[in-house]
Amino acid sequence: MQQLTTADLERGVEDVRRAPPDLGRVEMIVRRPAVDEREVLTEAELDLTVGLSGDTWHQRGSSRTPDGTASPDAQVTVMSSRSAELIACDRDRWPLAGDQLFVDLDLGGANLPPGTRLALGTAVLEVSAHPHTGCKKFAARFGQDAARFVNSPVGRELNLRGINTRVVVPGSIRVGDTVRKEPSPANVDRQARERQQ
């Protein structure tokens, strides 16, 4: 199992920076039916209550919520396919990251601030402010250098570990679907007010 050094990761980060900012593509969909199990899908349903249908997100709970239930701000995790390719080295190992969606889109915080919406298939996701960071399992699967790198300043800037989202419009998604960045409703309202003044 190949694990890259920090130097290898630094050399590869420029390709991640070249990801499209506004229109991308769904490259992989992964469902987690049980702990440490993965199902790679060609299509899936995104649901307001359970996130990705058949996934165990809602059963896993969270240390970040007062009652320990699953955080609605982390229903669906999204990782850059370019980041996954860099870190995992092999497409067959992408699902080990634990994310449900892998997309070719710039997931950096400057491009997708919290509240930004992503339209894909007939569904819409909203980016949350809840950070997505590398855990012990991520380090075990991809190496300590990779875990440190995704949590480094450049890793955080580009969200190399991915982003947390919640479903705001349920619907169907397929591999190959376009992912379109949409402005957050708050920004649309602000821009409308500015035009009226």
Secondary structure, DSSP 8 states (H G I E B T S, - for coil): -----HHHHHHHHHHHHTS-SSEEEEEEEEE-SSTT--EEESEEEEETTTEETT-SHHHH--TTSTTS---GGGSEEEEEHHHHHHHHSSGGGGGGG--SEEEES---TTTS-TT-EEEETTEEEEE-SS-----HHHHHHH-HHHHHHHTSHHHHHHTTT-EEEEEEE-EEEETT-EEEEE--HHHHHHHHHHHH-
